[in-house]
Amino acid sequence: MKTFATKSAQLSTSEASNSVNLAKSPKTSFFFYALELVLLYILVFAAFSTFAQPANQPGKLEFSKQTVVFNSGKVYINWVSKANSTDCIYVIERSQDGIEFEPVGLKEGIGSNLELLYSWVDSKPVNGTAHYRIKQINEQGNLVAQAEAKSITSPDTNPLFMNTTNRMVQVK
């Protein structure tokens, strides 16, 4: 038994020295180096894809009802939030081209299990077509959702015009 154990120990030491020699050969070391690089690349890529997610895209803000009405030189925006809404801030934005919006008003949203009616008035609307949209901002100041833009065209403010040829005031 003792000779068998001694021979197996000698075999295992000789195998270990062979594996060390294999690891030291240029072809094998290049293979292990390339394998380590591939594994490192995979780990780094996985870490970046996990932690470097793009900024949260806002969801679509849906209301039970939303209206935009022009009346008496003002634009009235009304919306009904859906039930089970959370505390938030609604930011009303306006645009003339429908692409670049600027904030023109704020409304505090109240968390409720009921549908709530909100309204906001633009007392100085732009002439022509204006686009209004509402954004929902949470308590941490992050954009949660935004509604689709609603367009409205304001009529000319004065229905009277002066005919310069005969100096008469006429109704359009």
C-alpha positions as CSV (number, residue, x, y, z in Angstrom):
1,M,0.0,0.0,0.0
2,K,2.8,2.3,0.9
3,T,4.4,1.8,-2.5
4,F,1.1,2.5,-4.3
5,A,0.7,5.8,-2.3
6,T,4.3,6.8,-3.1
7,K,3.8,6.1,-6.8
8,S,0.6,8.0,-6.9
9,A,2.2,10.9,-5.1
10,Q,5.1,10.8,-7.6
11,L,2.6,10.7,-10.5
12,S,0.6,13.6,-9.1
13,T,3.7,15.7,-8.6
14,S,4.9,14.9,-12.1
15,E,1.4,15.8,-13.5
16,A,1.5,19.1,-11.6
17,S,4.9,19.9,-13.0
18,N,3.6,19.1,-16.5
19,S,0.6,21.4,-16.0
20,V,2.9,24.2,-14.8
21,N,5.0,23.7,-17.9
22,L,1.9,23.8,-20.0
23,A,0.8,27.0,-18.4
24,K,4.2,28.5,-19.1
25,S,4.2,27.7,-22.8
26,P,3.6,30.7,-25.0
27,K,0.6,29.3,-26.8
28,T,-1.1,28.3,-23.5
29,S,-0.4,31.6,-21.8
30,F,-1.8,33.5,-24.8
31,F,-4.9,31.4,-24.7
32,F,-5.4,32.1,-20.9
33,Y,-4.7,35.8,-21.5
34,A,-7.3,36.0,-24.3
35,L,-9.8,34.1,-22.2
36,E,-9.2,36.5,-19.3
37,L,-9.7,39.5,-21.6
38,V,-13.0,38.0,-22.9
39,L,-14.3,37.4,-19.4
40,L,-13.3,40.9,-18.3
41,Y,-15.0,42.3,-21.3
42,I,-18.2,40.4,-20.6
43,L,-18.1,41.4,-16.9
44,V,-17.5,45.1,-17.7
45,F,-20.2,45.1,-20.4
46,A,-22.7,43.5,-18.0
47,A,-21.9,46.0,-15.3
48,F,-22.4,49.0,-17.6
49,S,-25.5,47.6,-19.1
50,T,-27.0,47.1,-15.7
51,F,-25.9,50.4,-14.1
52,A,-25.8,52.7,-17.0
53,Q,-29.4,52.5,-18.1
54,P,-30.7,55.4,-20.1
55,A,-32.6,58.1,-18.1
56,N,-36.1,57.0,-17.3
57,Q,-38.3,57.8,-20.2
58,P,-41.5,59.5,-19.1
59,G,-44.6,57.5,-19.4
60,K,-47.7,58.6,-21.1
61,L,-49.9,60.8,-18.9
62,E,-53.5,59.9,-19.4
63,F,-56.5,61.7,-18.0
64,S,-60.1,60.8,-17.7
65,K,-60.9,64.0,-19.6
66,Q,-58.9,66.9,-21.0
67,T,-60.1,70.0,-22.7
68,V,-58.4,73.1,-24.1
69,V,-60.8,76.0,-25.0
70,F,-60.2,79.5,-26.2
71,N,-62.8,82.0,-24.9
72,S,-62.7,85.8,-24.4
73,G,-59.0,86.1,-25.2
74,K,-57.9,83.4,-22.8
75,V,-57.1,79.7,-23.1
76,Y,-58.8,77.4,-20.5
77,I,-57.2,74.1,-19.8
78,N,-59.2,71.5,-17.8
79,W,-58.3,67.9,-17.0
80,V,-59.6,65.2,-14.8
81,S,-57.0,63.0,-13.2
82,K,-57.7,59.3,-12.9
83,A,-58.6,57.7,-9.6
84,N,-55.7,56.5,-7.3
85,S,-53.4,59.3,-8.3
86,T,-50.4,60.3,-6.2
87,D,-49.2,63.7,-4.9
88,C,-47.4,65.5,-7.7
89,I,-46.9,68.8,-9.5
90,Y,-48.5,69.4,-12.9
91,V,-46.4,71.6,-15.2
92,I,-48.3,73.2,-18.1
93,E,-46.2,73.9,-21.1
94,R,-46.9,75.9,-24.3
95,S,-45.3,75.9,-27.7
96,Q,-45.9,77.7,-30.9
97,D,-44.2,75.1,-33.2
98,G,-45.2,71.9,-31.3
99,I,-41.5,71.0,-30.8
100,E,-40.0,73.3,-28.2
101,F,-42.1,73.8,-25.2
102,E,-41.7,76.3,-22.4
103,P,-43.4,76.0,-18.9
104,V,-46.1,78.6,-18.4
105,G,-47.9,77.3,-15.3
106,L,-47.9,75.0,-12.3
107,K,-50.7,73.2,-10.5
108,E,-50.4,71.1,-7.4
109,G,-51.8,67.6,-7.8
110,I,-53.4,66.0,-4.8
111,G,-53.2,62.2,-4.3
112,S,-56.7,60.8,-4.1
113,N,-58.7,57.7,-4.6
114,L,-61.2,59.8,-6.5
115,E,-61.0,61.5,-9.9
116,L,-60.2,65.2,-9.4
117,L,-60.8,68.2,-11.7
118,Y,-57.9,70.6,-12.3
119,S,-58.0,73.8,-14.4
120,W,-55.5,76.4,-15.4
121,V,-56.0,79.6,-17.4
122,D,-53.5,81.1,-19.9
123,S,-54.5,84.8,-19.7
124,K,-51.9,85.8,-22.3
125,P,-52.1,83.2,-25.1
126,V,-50.0,83.5,-28.2
127,N,-51.6,84.6,-31.5
128,G,-52.3,81.8,-34.0
129,T,-51.9,78.1,-33.1
130,A,-50.6,77.2,-29.7
131,H,-49.8,73.7,-28.4
132,Y,-50.3,72.9,-24.7
133,R,-49.1,69.8,-22.9
134,I,-49.1,68.8,-19.2
135,K,-46.2,67.1,-17.4
136,Q,-46.4,65.2,-14.1
137,I,-43.5,65.7,-11.7
138,N,-43.2,63.5,-8.6
139,E,-42.2,64.7,-5.0
140,Q,-38.5,64.0,-5.8
141,G,-38.6,66.4,-8.8
142,N,-38.4,63.6,-11.4
143,L,-40.5,63.6,-14.6
144,V,-43.0,60.8,-14.2
145,A,-45.2,61.2,-17.3
146,Q,-46.4,63.7,-19.9
147,A,-49.6,64.1,-21.8
148,E,-49.8,64.5,-25.6
149,A,-49.9,68.1,-26.8
150,K,-53.3,69.6,-27.5
151,S,-53.5,72.3,-30.1
152,I,-55.8,75.3,-30.3
153,T,-55.9,78.3,-32.7
154,S,-56.9,81.6,-31.3
155,P,-59.0,83.7,-33.6
156,D,-58.0,87.3,-34.4
157,T,-58.7,89.3,-31.3
158,N,-60.4,92.2,-33.0
159,P,-63.2,91.4,-35.5
160,L,-63.1,95.0,-36.8
161,F,-60.7,96.3,-39.3
162,M,-60.3,99.7,-41.0
163,N,-60.6,99.9,-44.8
164,T,-57.9,102.4,-45.7
165,T,-59.3,103.2,-49.1
166,N,-62.6,104.7,-47.9
167,R,-61.7,105.0,-44.2
168,M,-64.5,102.9,-43.0
169,V,-64.5,100.5,-40.1
170,Q,-65.8,97.1,-41.2
171,V,-66.6,93.8,-39.5
172,K,-64.6,90.8,-40.8
